[in-house]
Amino acid sequence: MKITDDYKAKYRLWAENPRVLPASVVVRIPRFKSQRFSSHTEMNVWKRSVLRELARSAPGK
């Protein structure tokens, strides 16, 4: 059955078909202090290193 012009249909469908999903593992973001960069290139190099560190510590390798 196609439901049109019923703005609450989505909520009704969700209530009729509940799905329990497992909670995902929380990835901790490393603490870093406020920094100033002399150029965008320098900032991008720093950002890449932080992203690599996050990827290495990710639980779902």
VMD Tcl script that draws the C-alpha trace (Angstrom):
set ca {
  {0.00 0.00 0.00}
  {1.41 3.36 -1.02}
  {0.87 6.12 1.47}
  {0.76 9.67 0.11}
  {-0.09 12.98 1.74}
  {0.18 11.41 5.18}
  {2.92 13.23 7.03}
  {2.84 10.87 10.03}
  {3.04 7.66 7.96}
  {6.80 7.37 8.52}
  {6.36 7.34 12.29}
  {3.52 4.85 12.06}
  {5.64 2.50 9.94}
  {8.54 2.81 12.40}
  {6.22 2.00 15.32}
  {4.76 -1.04 13.53}
  {8.17 -2.45 12.55}
  {10.60 -1.71 15.39}
  {14.25 -2.58 14.75}
  {16.84 -2.78 17.49}
  {20.33 -2.15 16.19}
  {23.49 -2.74 18.21}
  {25.26 0.38 19.39}
  {28.35 1.20 17.41}
  {31.76 1.40 19.05}
  {32.66 4.96 19.98}
  {35.94 6.18 18.54}
  {37.69 8.59 20.87}
  {38.99 11.70 19.18}
  {42.43 12.62 20.53}
  {42.63 15.87 22.47}
  {44.48 18.64 20.75}
  {44.95 22.27 21.69}
  {44.22 25.33 19.65}
  {46.87 25.75 17.00}
  {47.82 28.39 14.50}
  {49.13 27.51 11.09}
  {51.14 29.70 8.76}
  {49.50 28.22 5.67}
  {46.74 25.93 4.49}
  {49.38 23.43 3.44}
  {50.74 23.22 6.98}
  {47.22 22.80 8.37}
  {46.44 20.04 5.84}
  {49.62 18.15 6.77}
  {48.61 18.30 10.45}
  {45.06 17.27 9.62}
  {46.27 14.29 7.57}
  {48.42 13.08 10.46}
  {45.46 13.31 12.87}
  {43.24 11.40 10.44}
  {45.90 8.69 10.02}
  {46.14 8.34 13.79}
  {42.35 7.99 14.01}
  {42.35 5.37 11.25}
  {45.04 3.36 13.04}
  {43.14 3.38 16.30}
  {39.78 2.52 14.69}
  {38.29 -0.67 16.16}
  {36.85 -2.04 12.90}
  {40.02 -2.15 10.82}
}
mol new
graphics top color blue
foreach p $ca { graphics top sphere $p radius 0.5 }
foreach p [lrange $ca 0 end-1] q [lrange $ca 1 end] { graphics top cylinder $p $q radius 0.2 }
display resetview
